[in-house]
Amino acid sequence: MTDNAHEQIDDLFAQVRLCLLELRQGDPETVTKLKSLLSQLEDCVEQLVIDSLRLKSLEAKAKRAPQTRKKPRGKTGGR
C-alpha cells in the first residue's frame, strides 16, 4: 500500500456513490441494495486500512528498537 492509499480508497468510494446517484433515477431499488453492499464493503476496507497502518507502525517500532547485545564472557569474581 502506498502512503496515501486511504485517500485513493476514499476517492474511489466517492466516485461509486456518485455513479449510484446517477443510477437512482432508473432503478431506485437496485441502488438501495448496492448502497447497502457498498457500506458493508467500506466497513471491511476501513478495518483493513487500520490493520495495515498498525502493522506499519509496529514494523517501524521494531526497526527502531535497539538490538540486545550479548555481554562478552570474561572472568568474574576476584579469583
Phi and psi restraints in degrees (value plus and minus 20) as a CYANA .aco file:
   2 THR   PHI    -101.4   -61.4
   2 THR   PSI     148.9   188.9
   3 ASP   PHI     -82.4   -42.4
   3 ASP   PSI     -51.2   -11.2
   4 ASN   PHI    -126.2   -86.2
   4 ASN   PSI       7.4    47.4
   5 ALA   PHI     -79.7   -39.7
   5 ALA   PSI     -58.0   -18.0
   6 HIS   PHI     -82.8   -42.8
   6 HIS   PSI     -54.7   -14.7
   7 GLU   PHI     -89.2   -49.2
   7 GLU   PSI     -61.0   -21.0
   8 GLN   PHI     -83.2   -43.2
   8 GLN   PSI     -61.6   -21.6
   9 ILE   PHI     -84.8   -44.8
   9 ILE   PSI     -64.3   -24.3
  10 ASP   PHI     -79.3   -39.3
  10 ASP   PSI     -61.8   -21.8
  11 ASP   PHI     -83.4   -43.4
  11 ASP   PSI     -61.3   -21.3
  12 LEU   PHI     -83.3   -43.3
  12 LEU   PSI     -63.4   -23.4
  13 PHE   PHI     -83.3   -43.3
  13 PHE   PSI     -58.7   -18.7
  14 ALA   PHI     -83.9   -43.9
  14 ALA   PSI     -61.5   -21.5
  15 GLN   PHI     -83.5   -43.5
  15 GLN   PSI     -61.2   -21.2
  16 VAL   PHI     -82.7   -42.7
  16 VAL   PSI     -63.4   -23.4
  17 ARG   PHI     -83.3   -43.3
  17 ARG   PSI     -57.6   -17.6
  18 LEU   PHI     -84.2   -44.2
  18 LEU   PSI     -59.8   -19.8
  19 CYS   PHI     -84.8   -44.8
  19 CYS   PSI     -57.4   -17.4
  20 LEU   PHI     -83.9   -43.9
  20 LEU   PSI     -56.4   -16.4
  21 LEU   PHI     -82.8   -42.8
  21 LEU   PSI     -57.9   -17.9
  22 GLU   PHI     -87.5   -47.5
  22 GLU   PSI     -56.9   -16.9
  23 LEU   PHI     -93.2   -53.2
  23 LEU   PSI     -45.0    -5.0
  24 ARG   PHI     -72.6   -32.6
  24 ARG   PSI     -56.2   -16.2
  25 GLN   PHI     -82.1   -42.1
  25 GLN   PSI     -56.7   -16.7
  26 GLY   PHI    -107.8   -67.8
  26 GLY   PSI     -57.4   -17.4
  27 ASP   PHI    -167.8  -127.8
  27 ASP   PSI      58.6    98.6
  28 PRO   PHI     -82.9   -42.9
  28 PRO   PSI     -52.4   -12.4
  29 GLU   PHI     -86.3   -46.3
  29 GLU   PSI     -63.8   -23.8
  30 THR   PHI     -85.9   -45.9
  30 THR   PSI     -58.7   -18.7
  31 VAL   PHI     -82.8   -42.8
  31 VAL   PSI     -60.1   -20.1
  32 THR   PHI     -81.7   -41.7
  32 THR   PSI     -63.9   -23.9
  33 LYS   PHI     -83.4   -43.4
  33 LYS   PSI     -64.0   -24.0
  34 LEU   PHI     -84.0   -44.0
  34 LEU   PSI     -58.9   -18.9
  35 LYS   PHI     -82.9   -42.9
  35 LYS   PSI     -59.1   -19.1
  36 SER   PHI     -84.2   -44.2
  36 SER   PSI     -65.6   -25.6
  37 LEU   PHI     -83.6   -43.6
  37 LEU   PSI     -59.2   -19.2
  38 LEU   PHI     -84.4   -44.4
  38 LEU   PSI     -59.5   -19.5
  39 SER   PHI     -82.9   -42.9
  39 SER   PSI     -62.0   -22.0
  40 GLN   PHI     -82.6   -42.6
  40 GLN   PSI     -62.2   -22.2
  41 LEU   PHI     -83.6   -43.6
  41 LEU   PSI     -61.6   -21.6
  42 GLU   PHI     -79.4   -39.4
  42 GLU   PSI     -62.3   -22.3
  43 ASP   PHI     -81.6   -41.6
  43 ASP   PSI     -63.3   -23.3
  44 CYS   PHI     -85.1   -45.1
  44 CYS   PSI     -65.3   -25.3
  45 VAL   PHI     -85.6   -45.6
  45 VAL   PSI     -59.7   -19.7
  46 GLU   PHI     -78.9   -38.9
  46 GLU   PSI     -64.2   -24.2
  47 GLN   PHI     -85.4   -45.4
  47 GLN   PSI     -58.2   -18.2
  48 LEU   PHI     -83.6   -43.6
  48 LEU   PSI     -61.4   -21.4
  49 VAL   PHI     -84.4   -44.4
  49 VAL   PSI     -63.7   -23.7
  50 ILE   PHI     -81.4   -41.4
  50 ILE   PSI     -65.6   -25.6
  51 ASP   PHI     -82.0   -42.0
  51 ASP   PSI     -59.2   -19.2
  52 SER   PHI     -84.2   -44.2
  52 SER   PSI     -62.8   -22.8
  53 LEU   PHI     -85.4   -45.4
  53 LEU   PSI     -59.3   -19.3
  54 ARG   PHI     -83.2   -43.2
  54 ARG   PSI     -62.7   -22.7
  55 LEU   PHI     -82.7   -42.7
  55 LEU   PSI     -63.6   -23.6
  56 LYS   PHI     -80.6   -40.6
  56 LYS   PSI     -60.1   -20.1
  57 SER   PHI     -84.1   -44.1
  57 SER   PSI     -64.7   -24.7
  58 LEU   PHI     -84.0   -44.0
  58 LEU   PSI     -59.6   -19.6
  59 GLU   PHI     -83.8   -43.8
  59 GLU   PSI     -61.0   -21.0
  60 ALA   PHI     -85.3   -45.3
  60 ALA   PSI     -60.7   -20.7
  61 LYS   PHI     -84.4   -44.4
  61 LYS   PSI     -59.5   -19.5
  62 ALA   PHI     -85.4   -45.4
  62 ALA   PSI     -55.9   -15.9
  63 LYS   PHI     -90.8   -50.8
  63 LYS   PSI     -52.6   -12.6
  64 ARG   PHI    -101.5   -61.5
  64 ARG   PSI     -42.0    -2.0
  65 ALA   PHI     -83.5   -43.5
  65 ALA   PSI     115.7   155.7
  66 PRO   PHI     -87.1   -47.1
  66 PRO   PSI     121.6   161.6
  67 GLN   PHI     -91.7   -51.7
  67 GLN   PSI     118.0   158.0
  68 THR   PHI     -97.0   -57.0
  68 THR   PSI     110.4   150.4
  69 ARG   PHI    -125.3   -85.3
  69 ARG   PSI     118.3   158.3
  70 LYS   PHI     -99.2   -59.2
  70 LYS   PSI     119.4   159.4
  71 LYS   PHI     -98.9   -58.9
  71 LYS   PSI     119.2   159.2
  72 PRO   PHI     -85.9   -45.9
  72 PRO   PSI     121.6   161.6
  73 ARG   PHI     -98.9   -58.9
  73 ARG   PSI     109.7   149.7
  74 GLY   PHI    -164.0  -124.0
  74 GLY   PSI    -197.2  -157.2
  75 LYS   PHI     -90.7   -50.7
  75 LYS   PSI     115.9   155.9
  76 THR   PHI    -136.0   -96.0
  76 THR   PSI     130.2   170.2
  77 GLY   PHI      62.9   102.9
  77 GLY   PSI     157.8   197.8
  78 GLY   PHI    -118.4   -78.4
  78 GLY   PSI     -11.5    28.5
